[in-house]
Amino acid sequence: KMNSLVIALALAPAAAYVQPVAPKATTALAAGRDELASLAENNGDFLGSTLGFWDPLGATKIDFWGLGEEGTVGYLRHAE
C-alpha cells in the first residue's frame, strides 16, 4: 500500500507534461450572412414581412478579430 502511494506521488508531476486534448470547436451561433437573410425574410411578423434583412452598417461583412464572416455573425448574435 505504501509503495503504490509513493509511486503515485512520484508520477503525479508527470501529468503536467501531457498535452491536453483540445475541445472540438462548435459554431452553434455562427451563421453566414445568407442564413441571416433567409431567417429575416421568412419571419412572419410585421418587420420581417415588410423590411426583410436589414443591415445598414454592413456589420455582417466585417471581420471582427479575424473570426471570419461566420464568426463575426455568431459574435453579434451572441452579443445581442
GUZAVO-260696 format. One record per atom (N, C-alpha, C, O): atom name; chain; x, y, z; residue number from 1. Coordinates in pm, whole numbers, plus 50000, padded with zeros to 5 digits. Atoms other than C-alpha are relative to their C-alpha. Layout:
BEGIN
+------+-----+-------+-------+-------+-----+
: atom : mol :     X :     Y :     Z : seq :
+------+-----+-------+-------+-------+-----+
:   CA :   A :     X :     Y :     Z : NUM :
...
+------+-----+-------+-------+-------+-----+
//
This chain:
BEGIN
+------+-----+-------+-------+-------+-----+
: atom : mol :     X :     Y :     Z : seq :
+------+-----+-------+-------+-------+-----+
:    N :   A : 50083 : 49881 : 50000 :   1 :
:   CA :   A : 50000 : 50000 : 50000 :   1 :
:    C :   A : 50088 : 50125 : 50000 :   1 :
:    O :   A : 50059 : 50222 : 49929 :   1 :
:    N :   A : 49909 : 49884 : 49992 :   2 :
:   CA :   A : 50282 : 50239 : 50086 :   2 :
:    C :   A : 50077 : 50017 : 49870 :   2 :
:    O :   A : 50103 : 50130 : 49827 :   2 :
:    N :   A : 49926 : 49991 : 50126 :   3 :
:   CA :   A : 50470 : 50152 : 49765 :   3 :
:    C :   A : 49915 : 50065 : 49891 :   3 :
:    O :   A : 49965 : 50147 : 49814 :   3 :
:    N :   A : 50086 : 49941 : 50104 :   4 :
:   CA :   A : 50171 : 50238 : 49546 :   4 :
:    C :   A : 49977 : 50149 : 50024 :   4 :
:    O :   A : 49961 : 50225 : 49929 :   4 :
:    N :   A : 50013 : 49858 : 49968 :   5 :
:   CA :   A : 50132 : 50570 : 49728 :   5 :
:    C :   A : 50123 : 50077 : 49957 :   5 :
:    O :   A : 50112 : 50187 : 49902 :   5 :
:    N :   A : 49874 : 49935 : 50038 :   6 :
:   CA :   A : 50497 : 50656 : 49672 :   6 :
:    C :   A : 50009 : 50010 : 49848 :   6 :
:    O :   A : 50051 : 50113 : 49795 :   6 :
:    N :   A : 49995 : 49997 : 50146 :   7 :
:   CA :   A : 50473 : 50563 : 49304 :   7 :
:    C :   A : 49901 : 50103 : 49944 :   7 :
:    O :   A : 49934 : 50177 : 49851 :   7 :
:    N :   A : 50100 : 49904 : 50046 :   8 :
:   CA :   A : 50155 : 50768 : 49259 :   8 :
:    C :   A : 50047 : 50143 : 50023 :   8 :
:    O :   A : 50028 : 50229 : 49937 :   8 :
:    N :   A : 49949 : 49866 : 49972 :   9 :
:   CA :   A : 50315 : 51071 : 49424 :   9 :
:    C :   A : 50118 : 50034 : 49912 :   9 :
:    O :   A : 50138 : 50151 : 49877 :   9 :
:    N :   A : 49884 : 49975 : 50084 :  10 :
:   CA :   A : 50629 : 51030 : 49215 :  10 :
:    C :   A : 49958 : 50029 : 49855 :  10 :
:    O :   A : 50023 : 50108 : 49787 :  10 :
:    N :   A : 50044 : 49983 : 50138 :  11 :
:   CA :   A : 50435 : 51014 : 48886 :  11 :
:    C :   A : 49900 : 50114 : 49981 :  11 :
:    O :   A : 49871 : 50150 : 49867 :  11 :
:    N :   A : 50100 : 49894 : 50011 :  12 :
:   CA :   A : 50183 : 51290 : 48963 :  12 :
:    C :   A : 50050 : 50122 : 49923 :  12 :
:    O :   A : 49976 : 50176 : 49842 :  12 :
:    N :   A : 49952 : 49883 : 50077 :  13 :
:   CA :   A : 50403 : 51575 : 48831 :  13 :
:    C :   A : 50013 : 49972 : 49851 :  13 :
:    O :   A : 50012 : 50066 : 49771 :  13 :
:    N :   A : 49988 : 50033 : 50141 :  14 :
:   CA :   A : 50439 : 51388 : 48501 :  14 :
:    C :   A : 49873 : 50036 : 49924 :  14 :
:    O :   A : 49879 : 50058 : 49803 :  14 :
:    N :   A : 50125 : 49964 : 50066 :  15 :
:   CA :   A : 50074 : 51464 : 48426 :  15 :
:    C :   A : 50001 : 50144 : 49951 :  15 :
:    O :   A : 49925 : 50179 : 49861 :  15 :
:    N :   A : 49992 : 49860 : 50042 :  16 :
:   CA :   A : 50167 : 51830 : 48393 :  16 :
:    C :   A : 50063 : 50012 : 49862 :  16 :
:    O :   A : 50045 : 50114 : 49795 :  16 :
:    N :   A : 49932 : 49994 : 50129 :  17 :
:   CA :   A : 50371 : 51745 : 48082 :  17 :
:    C :   A : 49921 : 49935 : 49887 :  17 :
:    O :   A : 49967 : 49931 : 49773 :  17 :
:    N :   A : 50083 : 50061 : 50101 :  18 :
:   CA :   A : 50091 : 51568 : 47897 :  18 :
:    C :   A : 49919 : 50109 : 49932 :  18 :
:    O :   A : 49855 : 50191 : 49997 :  18 :
:    N :   A : 50072 : 49898 : 50075 :  19 :
:   CA :   A : 49941 : 51777 : 47621 :  19 :
:    C :   A : 49849 : 49977 : 50014 :  19 :
:    O :   A : 49801 : 49867 : 49988 :  19 :
:    N :   A : 50145 : 50017 : 49985 :  20 :
:   CA :   A : 49571 : 51840 : 47692 :  20 :
:    C :   A : 49933 : 49986 : 49863 :  20 :
:    O :   A : 49981 : 50039 : 49763 :  20 :
:    N :   A : 50076 : 50018 : 50123 :  21 :
:   CA :   A : 49319 : 51737 : 47431 :  21 :
:    C :   A : 49915 : 50126 : 49979 :  21 :
:    O :   A : 49837 : 50165 : 50066 :  21 :
:    N :   A : 50075 : 49877 : 50031 :  22 :
:   CA :   A : 49176 : 52047 : 47263 :  22 :
:    C :   A : 49855 : 49965 : 49974 :  22 :
:    O :   A : 49826 : 49869 : 49902 :  22 :
:    N :   A : 50141 : 50027 : 50026 :  23 :
:   CA :   A : 48797 : 52061 : 47269 :  23 :
:    C :   A : 49965 : 50034 : 49856 :  23 :
:    O :   A : 50022 : 50124 : 49796 :  23 :
:    N :   A : 50044 : 49976 : 50137 :  24 :
:   CA :   A : 48624 : 52045 : 46934 :  24 :
:    C :   A : 49926 : 50133 : 49995 :  24 :
:    O :   A : 49837 : 50159 : 50076 :  24 :
:    N :   A : 50064 : 49869 : 50013 :  25 :
:   CA :   A : 48523 : 52392 : 46819 :  25 :
:    C :   A : 49856 : 49983 : 49952 :  25 :
:    O :   A : 49829 : 49910 : 49857 :  25 :
:    N :   A : 50139 : 50005 : 50041 :  26 :
:   CA :   A : 48150 : 52439 : 46796 :  26 :
:    C :   A : 49958 : 50138 : 49952 :  26 :
:    O :   A : 50005 : 50241 : 50002 :  26 :
:    N :   A : 50049 : 49874 : 50054 :  27 :
:   CA :   A : 47972 : 52703 : 46599 :  27 :
:    C :   A : 49848 : 50002 : 50008 :  27 :
:    O :   A : 49779 : 50011 : 49906 :  27 :
:    N :   A : 50145 : 50005 : 49981 :  28 :
:   CA :   A : 47625 : 52691 : 46747 :  28 :
:    C :   A : 49934 : 50131 : 49955 :  28 :
:    O :   A : 49825 : 50128 : 49898 :  28 :
:    N :   A : 50059 : 49872 : 50036 :  29 :
:   CA :   A : 47565 : 53062 : 46690 :  29 :
:    C :   A : 50050 : 50053 : 49866 :  29 :
:    O :   A : 49997 : 50150 : 49812 :  29 :
:    N :   A : 49942 : 49951 : 50124 :  30 :
:   CA :   A : 47775 : 53100 : 46381 :  30 :
:    C :   A : 49908 : 49969 : 49882 :  30 :
:    O :   A : 49867 : 49854 : 49863 :  30 :
:    N :   A : 50081 : 50016 : 50121 :  31 :
:   CA :   A : 47573 : 53152 : 46067 :  31 :
:    C :   A : 50046 : 50107 : 49902 :  31 :
:    O :   A : 50083 : 50218 : 49942 :  31 :
:    N :   A : 49958 : 49903 : 50100 :  32 :
:   CA :   A : 47658 : 53322 : 45745 :  32 :
:    C :   A : 49894 : 50105 : 49974 :  32 :
:    O :   A : 49783 : 50099 : 50025 :  32 :
:    N :   A : 50091 : 49890 : 50036 :  33 :
:   CA :   A : 47500 : 53632 : 45603 :  33 :
:    C :   A : 49876 : 49948 : 49928 :  33 :
:    O :   A : 49766 : 49999 : 49947 :  33 :
:    N :   A : 50113 : 50057 : 50075 :  34 :
:   CA :   A : 47282 : 53420 : 45373 :  34 :
:    C :   A : 49896 : 49940 : 50093 :  34 :
:    O :   A : 49775 : 49954 : 50071 :  34 :
:    N :   A : 50095 : 50060 : 49906 :  35 :
:   CA :   A : 47130 : 53233 : 45665 :  35 :
:    C :   A : 49924 : 50107 : 50078 :  35 :
:    O :   A : 49805 : 50093 : 50105 :  35 :
:    N :   A : 50069 : 49890 : 49932 :  36 :
:   CA :   A : 47054 : 53558 : 45847 :  36 :
:    C :   A : 49895 : 50063 : 49910 :  36 :
:    O :   A : 49786 : 50096 : 49955 :  36 :
:    N :   A : 50096 : 49942 : 50094 :  37 :
:   CA :   A : 46887 : 53695 : 45536 :  37 :
:    C :   A : 49877 : 49911 : 49984 :  37 :
:    O :   A : 49764 : 49961 : 49978 :  37 :
:    N :   A : 50115 : 50089 : 50015 :  38 :
:   CA :   A : 46670 : 53386 : 45497 :  38 :
:    C :   A : 49916 : 49997 : 50128 :  38 :
:    O :   A : 49793 : 49987 : 50120 :  38 :
:    N :   A : 50076 : 49993 : 49875 :  39 :
:   CA :   A : 46574 : 53398 : 45866 :  39 :
:    C :   A : 49914 : 50125 : 50006 :  39 :
:    O :   A : 49798 : 50120 : 50047 :  39 :
:    N :   A : 50074 : 49874 : 49996 :  40 :
:   CA :   A : 46471 : 53762 : 45834 :  40 :
:    C :   A : 49884 : 50001 : 49900 :  40 :
:    O :   A : 49776 : 50050 : 49931 :  40 :
:    N :   A : 50103 : 49998 : 50103 :  41 :
:   CA :   A : 46275 : 53711 : 45513 :  41 :
:    C :   A : 49888 : 49900 : 50030 :  41 :
:    O :   A : 49773 : 49922 : 49990 :  41 :
:    N :   A : 50102 : 50099 : 49966 :  42 :
:   CA :   A : 46091 : 53405 : 45648 :  42 :
:    C :   A : 49929 : 50031 : 50131 :  42 :
:    O :   A : 49840 : 49957 : 50172 :  42 :
:    N :   A : 50065 : 49960 : 49876 :  43 :
:   CA :   A : 45994 : 53585 : 45968 :  43 :
:    C :   A : 49861 : 50054 : 49968 :  43 :
:    O :   A : 49847 : 50141 : 49882 :  43 :
:    N :   A : 50137 : 49963 : 50035 :  44 :
:   CA :   A : 45618 : 53625 : 45969 :  44 :
:    C :   A : 49946 : 50123 : 50068 :  44 :
:    O :   A : 49833 : 50163 : 50040 :  44 :
:    N :   A : 50053 : 49881 : 49933 :  45 :
:   CA :   A : 45587 : 53931 : 46193 :  45 :
:    C :   A : 50005 : 50121 : 49907 :  45 :
:    O :   A : 50048 : 50110 : 49792 :  45 :
:    N :   A : 50010 : 49880 : 50082 :  46 :
:   CA :   A : 45539 : 54286 : 46066 :  46 :
:    C :   A : 50135 : 50044 : 49944 :  46 :
:    O :   A : 50147 : 50073 : 49825 :  46 :
:    N :   A : 49868 : 49956 : 50047 :  47 :
:   CA :   A : 45907 : 54378 : 46049 :  47 :
:    C :   A : 50060 : 49903 : 49900 :  47 :
:    O :   A : 50120 : 49943 : 49801 :  47 :
:    N :   A : 49944 : 50099 : 50091 :  48 :
:   CA :   A : 46008 : 54053 : 45885 :  48 :
:    C :   A : 49936 : 50004 : 49864 :  48 :
:    O :   A : 50003 : 49988 : 49762 :  48 :
:    N :   A : 50069 : 50000 : 50129 :  49 :
:   CA :   A : 45744 : 54078 : 45617 :  49 :
:    C :   A : 50018 : 50131 : 49923 :  49 :
:    O :   A : 50013 : 50131 : 49800 :  49 :
:    N :   A : 49985 : 49872 : 50070 :  50 :
:   CA :   A : 45797 : 54447 : 45540 :  50 :
:    C :   A : 50146 : 50035 : 49973 :  50 :
:    O :   A : 50179 : 50080 : 49863 :  50 :
:    N :   A : 49861 : 49962 : 50015 :  51 :
:   CA :   A : 46169 : 54501 : 45595 :  51 :
:    C :   A : 50088 : 49889 : 49945 :  51 :
:    O :   A : 50172 : 49913 : 49858 :  51 :
:    N :   A : 49912 : 50108 : 50040 :  52 :
:   CA :   A : 46326 : 54160 : 45549 :  52 :
:    C :   A : 50135 : 50015 : 50069 :  52 :
:    O :   A : 50141 : 50054 : 50186 :  52 :
:    N :   A : 49866 : 49988 : 49943 :  53 :
:   CA :   A : 46702 : 54156 : 45604 :  53 :
:    C :   A : 50048 : 50143 : 49988 :  53 :
:    O :   A : 50049 : 50200 : 49878 :  53 :
:    N :   A : 49957 : 49861 : 49998 :  54 :
:   CA :   A : 46831 : 54497 : 45705 :  54 :
:    C :   A : 50129 : 50011 : 50077 :  54 :
:    O :   A : 50131 : 49987 : 50198 :  54 :
:    N :   A : 49868 : 49984 : 49939 :  55 :
:   CA :   A : 47199 : 54559 : 45777 :  55 :
:    C :   A : 50060 : 50131 : 49951 :  55 :
:    O :   A : 50147 : 50130 : 49864 :  55 :
:    N :   A : 49958 : 49871 : 50053 :  56 :
:   CA :   A : 47256 : 54933 : 45730 :  56 :
:    C :   A : 50149 : 50029 : 50021 :  56 :
:    O :   A : 50208 : 50103 : 49942 :  56 :
:    N :   A : 49858 : 49975 : 49975 :  57 :
:   CA :   A : 47607 : 54931 : 45878 :  57 :
:    C :   A : 50091 : 49899 : 49930 :  57 :
:    O :   A : 50213 : 49918 : 49926 :  57 :
:    N :   A : 49920 : 50103 : 50065 :  58 :
:   CA :   A : 47721 : 54623 : 45687 :  58 :
:    C :   A : 50080 : 49918 : 50100 :  58 :
:    O :   A : 50189 : 49871 : 50068 :  58 :
:    N :   A : 49927 : 50069 : 49894 :  59 :
:   CA :   A : 47821 : 54455 : 46013 :  59 :
:    C :   A : 50024 : 49853 : 49967 :  59 :
:    O :   A : 50118 : 49793 : 50019 :  59 :
:    N :   A : 49981 : 50140 : 50033 :  60 :
:   CA :   A : 47780 : 54108 : 45863 :  60 :
:    C :   A : 50113 : 49979 : 49900 :  60 :
:    O :   A : 50156 : 49865 : 49878 :  60 :
:    N :   A : 49889 : 50010 : 50095 :  61 :
:   CA :   A : 48052 : 54184 : 45608 :  61 :
:    C :   A : 50134 : 50033 : 50063 :  61 :
:    O :   A : 50238 : 50021 : 49998 :  61 :
:    N :   A : 49877 : 49961 : 49929 :  62 :
:   CA :   A : 48309 : 54298 : 45868 :  62 :
:    C :   A : 50060 : 49878 : 50067 :  62 :
:    O :   A : 49988 : 49791 : 50115 :  62 :
:    N :   A : 49930 : 50112 : 49936 :  63 :
:   CA :   A : 48571 : 54058 : 46001 :  63 :
:    C :   A : 50051 : 50047 : 50136 :  63 :
:    O :   A : 50156 : 50110 : 50145 :  63 :
:    N :   A : 49960 : 49961 : 49866 :  64 :
:   CA :   A : 48587 : 54111 : 46379 :  64 :
:    C :   A : 50109 : 49907 : 50050 :  64 :
:    O :   A : 50089 : 49785 : 50054 :  64 :
:    N :   A : 49891 : 50071 : 49934 :  65 :
:   CA :   A : 48917 : 53999 : 46534 :  65 :
:    C :   A : 50044 : 49874 : 49926 :  65 :
:    O :   A : 50085 : 49777 : 49988 :  65 :
:    N :   A : 49955 : 50113 : 50079 :  66 :
:   CA :   A : 48997 : 53762 : 46250 :  66 :
:    C :   A : 49912 : 49876 : 50013 :  66 :
:    O :   A : 49958 : 49765 : 49990 :  66 :
:    N :   A : 50090 : 50114 : 49981 :  67 :
:   CA :   A : 48693 : 53543 : 46319 :  67 :
:    C :   A : 49938 : 49953 : 49869 :  67 :
:    O :   A : 49883 : 49842 : 49863 :  67 :
:    N :   A : 50067 : 50033 : 50125 :  68 :
:   CA :   A : 48571 : 53543 : 45960 :  68 :
:    C :   A : 49856 : 50046 : 50004 :  68 :
:    O :   A : 49808 : 50095 : 50106 :  68 :
:    N :   A : 50139 : 49952 : 50009 :  69 :
:   CA :   A : 48221 : 53623 : 45842 :  69 :
:    C :   A : 49908 : 49923 : 50095 :  69 :
:    O :   A : 49828 : 49984 : 50167 :  69 :
:    N :   A : 50088 : 50079 : 49913 :  70 :
:   CA :   A : 48053 : 53334 : 46026 :  70 :
:    C :   A : 50029 : 50027 : 50148 :  70 :
:    O :   A : 49936 : 50035 : 50228 :  70 :
:    N :   A : 49965 : 49970 : 49861 :  71 :
:   CA :   A : 48244 : 53407 : 46348 :  71 :
:    C :   A : 49950 : 50137 : 50043 :  71 :
:    O :   A : 49907 : 50154 : 50157 :  71 :
:    N :   A : 50048 : 49865 : 49971 :  72 :
:   CA :   A : 48151 : 53775 : 46329 :  72 :
:    C :   A : 49848 : 49998 : 50021 :  72 :
:    O :   A : 49798 : 50060 : 50115 :  72 :
:    N :   A : 50145 : 50008 : 49985 :  73 :
:   CA :   A : 47783 : 53694 : 46277 :  73 :
:    C :   A : 49965 : 49928 : 50131 :  73 :
:    O :   A : 49873 : 49969 : 50201 :  73 :
:    N :   A : 50023 : 50069 : 49873 :  74 :
:   CA :   A : 47799 : 53447 : 46568 :  74 :
:    C :   A : 50027 : 50088 : 50119 :  74 :
:    O :   A : 49953 : 50084 : 50217 :  74 :
:    N :   A : 49968 : 49907 : 49891 :  75 :
:   CA :   A : 47963 : 53710 : 46788 :  75 :
:    C :   A : 49888 : 50102 : 50016 :  75 :
:    O :   A : 49846 : 50131 : 50128 :  75 :
:    N :   A : 50106 : 49899 : 49994 :  76 :
:   CA :   A : 47698 : 53968 : 46701 :  76 :
:    C :   A : 49869 : 49940 : 50051 :  76 :
:    O :   A : 49797 : 50005 : 50127 :  76 :
:    N :   A : 50122 : 50064 : 49953 :  77 :
:   CA :   A : 47414 : 53722 : 46759 :  77 :
:    C :   A : 50009 : 49971 : 50150 :  77 :
:    O :   A : 49911 : 49984 : 50223 :  77 :
:    N :   A : 49981 : 50026 : 49858 :  78 :
:   CA :   A : 47561 : 53629 : 47097 :  78 :
:    C :   A : 49993 : 50130 : 50079 :  78 :
:    O :   A : 49943 : 50132 : 50192 :  78 :
:    N :   A : 49996 : 49871 : 49930 :  79 :
:   CA :   A : 47609 : 53996 : 47189 :  79 :
:    C :   A : 49862 : 50064 : 50011 :  79 :
:    O :   A : 49838 : 50143 : 50103 :  79 :
:    N :   A : 50131 : 49938 : 49993 :  80 :
:   CA :   A : 47250 : 54089 : 47116 :  80 :
:    C :   A : 49923 : 49933 : 50107 :  80 :
:    O :   A : 49808 : 49969 : 50132 :  80 :
+------+-----+-------+-------+-------+-----+
//
